[in-house]
Amino acid sequence: MKNIRSDPNSSAKGGNSTKRIRIATGFSGSSEDLANRLGGVAAEEDLRSMERLRADVLRQATPEYIWRAVQQFIDGNVTDDPFGPSTDYDLIADNGRRLRPKAVFGLALSMALDGAPIGPRHFTAGGLCFNLLQEAGYQIVPKGEAYESPDSETYIDREWREGGAKLKSHLKRERAPGLAKAKKAQSRRTHGRLCCERCGLDPVAHYGAEEAEACIEVHHFATHVSEMTEGHKTTLDDLQCLCANCHRLVHRILSAKSKKV
């Protein structure tokens, strides 16, 4: 077509020497395979994207695995980390600690995929990666930028008091980034749905709407606030998923017990 267009006497229309050719042959291989068959070379951007994982695979990094990955980085238990330093953004973890978003997501995805090695080539920073981290309850902020502490996701009966300091401590622990969402994700993975561990209510089935999952809240039950010492670390097994009614009842019972002591 380039030759035709360069001929001033040609009556042919169209043609562009820079356009790519689309081949509708039902070929299902990669661009590199196709290029090899045609005797050419795959485009560089196609080679870079060949190992990128699909969105449905990336979404297997649920809030549970993201929370577990954050805890491993906080505890210093990550020994084999293929991700370099973060240049533009930080993930805000417990107590305002700043972590590398892509490294956290990579470890979470590896956990979700039964330890499969995940590296920088498998996904890009930003986009779906950052969306999933934020959906898990974490803030992603530009380096050096201030952030706001999140509000508690869980309703607390304001009549429950063991002293202002202890209530404040409880609310702070309820606001631990990603903790409640991680517990809910664990419950979905284990039971296939969110339900109250005290009364058995399945809110989605009861109300006939997915939005009814909002009725399920997360409660610390293994170690009560009054027994928590400074530096206490909560695990997912220390938590319960309770419906709003049971959660309020449990806190009312705690209030009554504290008044008797």
N, C-alpha and C positions, 0 to 999 in steps of 0.2 A: 504493500500500500504506500510505503514511503516513495518507492520508485515511481508509482503511478502519479502520486501527487506532485512529484518533481518534474513531471512531463507537462509542459504548458499546453500541449495539443491534446492532452487526454480529456475525455468527457466523463471519466469516472468521478463519482461523488464519494465523499467520506474518506476515512483513512487518517490515521494518526500514528506516527512512529513511536510515540511514548505511551500509548494505551496498552494495558494488560489484556491478555486473551482469556476469556472465560470458556472453559471446556466442560460441556454438559454431557458427560459420558457415564455418569453413575460411579466414577472413580471414588473410592472411599479411603484411600491412603492419605498420608501426610503430604504437605507441600514439598518436602524434601524428596519423598518417593516419586512424586509426579515429576519433579524437576529432573531426577535421575533418569526417568524413563524418556523424557524429552531431550536429554542431553544438556540440560541447563543447570542452573544453581538456584536453590530456594532463596527467597528474599531474606535479608538479615533479620527483619522484624518477625518473620514467620519462624525462623530458627529459635529466636529468643522465647517465643510464646509456646513452643512445642511441649515444654514440660509444665506449663501452667495448669493448675488443677481447676476442674469445673466448679461452678458456684455451689452445686449440690454437695460436692465433697467438702468445700470450705465450710459450709454450714454445719458440718458434723462437729465443729468446734463449738459446743454449746456453752452456756454460762458456767456449767459445772466444771468443764475442763479448763476454761479460761481462769476461773477462780483457783483451781489447783495449780495451774501454771504460775499464776501470780505468787502464790504462797511458796512455791519452790524457789522462785527468784528472790523473794524476801528472805527466805531461810538460807540462801546461799548454796542450795543443793543442785544447781545446774552446772554440770562439769563439761559437757560437750555442746558448745553453743556456736553454730555456724553463722550467726547473724552478727554483723558489725555494729558499730555505734550508731545511734539514731542522730540524725543531723538536724531534723526540723521539728519533731513532735515528741512529747512525753505522754506516757500513760500514768495517771494519778492513782496510786494504790493506797493501801492502808497507811494511816497517819501521814498522808501527803507524800509518801515516797514516790519518786519518779522512776519509771521503768521504760525500757525500749518497747514500743507497741508491737513492732513486727516480730521481735524475739519472743514476746509473750504469746502472740498468736501462733507462731510456729511451733512452740512447745505444746500448746493446747491442742493443736491439730494433730501433732504426733501422738499425743495421748489418746485422742479420739480414734485414731487409726491404728491402735494396738502397737504403738512404738515405731511405726514406719518413719524412716528418716525424712525430715522436712527441712528444706533449705530456702534461701532467698529466691531461688529461681522458680519456686513453685507457686508464688503469689506475689502481688504487688502491694506496697504500702498504700494506705488510703482506701477509698472505695469500700468494697464489701468487707475487707479486713477491719477497717476502722469502725464500720457500721456494726459489725458483730461484737467488737470490744465494747462499744457504747451500749448496745442492747444488753450486754452482760452486766451493766451497771458502772462502768468505768468512764472517767472523763479523759478525752484526748485533747491536749492543749499544746499550742506552739511553745517551743523551748523558751524559758524565761518568763512566760506569761503566768499571771496569778490565776487561781481557780477558786471556785466556791465549794464549800463543804456541802454534800448532798443532804437533803432532808430525809428523815426516817420514812421508810416505806410502810412501816407497820403501825397500826393504831395502838396506842397505849392508853389505858384507862387512867385519866389524870388523878383519880382518887387513890390510885395505888402509890403509896409513898413509904419509903424506908429512909427518909431523909433526902433532901434535895440533891446531895452529891451522888447518892446511889442511883436515883432516878436518872440523873444526868448521865451517869456512867452507862446505865442500861440503854438509854437512847443513843448514846455514842456508839455502843456496840451494835445496835440495830442498824446503824448507818454505815457499818463497815462496807466499803465498796464491793459490790458483787456478791456479798454473802447470801442474802435472801434469794437472789435469782439463781445462784449456784445450787442452793438447796432445792428449789422448785424444779430445776432441770434434772437434778439427781432423782427426785421423786417421779418425774415423768419417765425417765429412763428405766427406773426400777419397776414401777407399777403401771406404766403406760398411760397415766392420767394423774391429775392433781386431786387429792381428796383429803379430808380431815382425818388425821391419825388418831383423833380422840373419839369422834362420834361416827366416822365413816362417811360423812356427807360427800357426795360427788356433785359439786355445784353445777357443772356443765350438764350432767344428766338431769339434775333436779330442775334447773331453770331452762334448759333447752337452748343455751346460748354459750358460745365460747368465751364471751366477755365475763361470764360468771366465775371464771378462774380468779377474778379479783377478790372473791370471797375468801380465798386461801391466803393466810399470812404465815410468817415464820417466827417461831418462838424458841428461845433458849430454855432448855429443860434439864439438861444433864448437870449443868453447873449454874446454880442460881446466882444472880447478881451479887447478893450479899456474901457469897463464898468466893467470888472472883478476886484474885490478887492482881497487883500491877503486873502487866506483861502477859496476862492469861491469854492463851491462844485457843480460839474456838475452832472445832472441826465440824464438818457437815453432820457427823453422827451425833453431835451435841445438840442438834436442832430438831424441831418438829414442825411439820406443816399442819396448821390448825385453821378451822373456819373462824370467821370473825367472832361468832358467838362464843365458841369454846376458848378462843384466845382471851377474850375479855373476862370470861368466867375464871380462867386459870389465874389471871392477874388479881382478880377480886379475892380468890382463895389465898393467894400469897399475901395480900394486904391484911386479911383477917388473921393469918398466922403470925404476921409480924407484930400485930397489936397485942397478941397474947403473950409474946415473949417479954 
